[in-house]
Amino acid sequence: MKNRNHRIFNLICLFLMAFFGAGSVYTWQSSQTIDYTTQVADIPTFVYRNGDIILEEQNQFVSNEQLEITKEDDTTPVVTLEQFNQQESRSVDKHVDSQQLPKEINLDVPFTSQAPEKNWEEPWQDACEEAAVLMLDAYYNDYGLSVLSVKDEILKMVEWEEGQGWGGSIVIEKVKQFAEKFQISNFKFQIVEDPTVEDIKQYIANGNPVLVVASGKDLPNPHFKDGGPDYHALIIRGYTEDSFITNDPGTQFGKNFQYKYNDLMSAIHDWNDGDVKNGRSVILVIQSK
């Protein structure tokens, strides 16, 4: 009887040891899961909404058209932070190596004539600088240009310039000044002297249109009247193998108007107190936010 009780006691002990041993393993595994969750909690979260990807923690946005993604299933795209940061977008920080410039490129810069209602009396006759700045603003802030909105914005610019005591034609430094005032995204501009064709192509390839001031009478544009304006401003939005693609506000037909490289480069001159043909060769480009 004594031996039987002893065996029962040993079995109970073995059972209790097995029970507590299993509990210890479970507790250890649970702690490992908690530690793992803590380690990965800092990974940014991407969610899929209405066909687009949202970076929740930073509240950043990128569309699927701009983003290559992989999917765990049919509805949940997965993307790494490195992939997100490497995406190309309309940005002043984008950079294309000069050895890898595309042969042709044409940025989607909205177009407007400086005379949106086809009235070429003042102030519209001298509103090319204002129209050029407005096209840049529409490009960087991604909105379209209508006749009424262009008319209203150009009149605001002209009124502000008159308040500064400026005349109808202004030097590139003043174009820079009112461009920065009317850029709602607070971009800063830089004036570049003696640019080359390759310089301008580099800006374009990096996603940044170029504002050019020029001797209008040296621009071979068949739509100009009376040989063209003495002083003119326009936007270079792209290039081909032999020409710049421009938005030229000096004509209703100025959207995607092409000038041969040499024709446009030789016409680039600042106001120079009216002696435009001897003015500096200067352009205006986005510098930074």
Stockholm file with secondary structure:
# STOCKHOLM 1.0

chainA/1-289         MKNRNHRIFNLICLFLMAFFGAGSVYTWQSSQTIDYTTQVADIPTFVYRNGDIILEEQNQFVSNEQLEITKEDDTTPVVTLEQFNQQESRSVDKHVDSQQLPKEINLDVPFTSQAPEKNWEEPWQDACEEAAVLMLDAYYNDYGLSVLSVKDEILKMVEWEEGQGWGGSIVIEKVKQFAEKFQISNFKFQIVEDPTVEDIKQYIANGNPVLVVASGKDLPNPHFKDGGPDYHALIIRGYTEDSFITNDPGTQFGKNFQYKYNDLMSAIHDWNDGDVKNGRSVILVIQSK
#=GR chainA/1-289 SS CHHHHHHHHHHHHHHHHHHHHHHHHHHHHHHHHHHHHHHHTTSCCEEEETTEEEETTTTEEEEGGGCCCEESSSSCEECCHHHHHTCCCSCTTCCCCGGGCCSCEECCCCCCCSSTTSCCSTTGGGCHHHHHHHHHHHHHHTCCCCHHHHHHHHHHHHHHHHHTTCCSSCCHHHHHHHHHHHCTTCCEEEEEESCCHHHHHHHHHTTCCEEEEECGGGSCCTTCSTTCCSSEEEEEEEECSSEEEEECTTSTTCEEEEEEHHHHHHHBCCCGGGCGGGSCCEEEEEEEC
#=GC SS_cons         CHHHHHHHHHHHHHHHHHHHHHHHHHHHHHHHHHHHHHHHTTSCCEEEETTEEEETTTTEEEEGGGCCCEESSSSCEECCHHHHHTCCCSCTTCCCCGGGCCSCEECCCCCCCSSTTSCCSTTGGGCHHHHHHHHHHHHHHTCCCCHHHHHHHHHHHHHHHHHTTCCSSCCHHHHHHHHHHHCTTCCEEEEEESCCHHHHHHHHHTTCCEEEEECGGGSCCTTCSTTCCSSEEEEEEEECSSEEEEECTTSTTCEEEEEEHHHHHHHBCCCGGGCGGGSCCEEEEEEEC
//
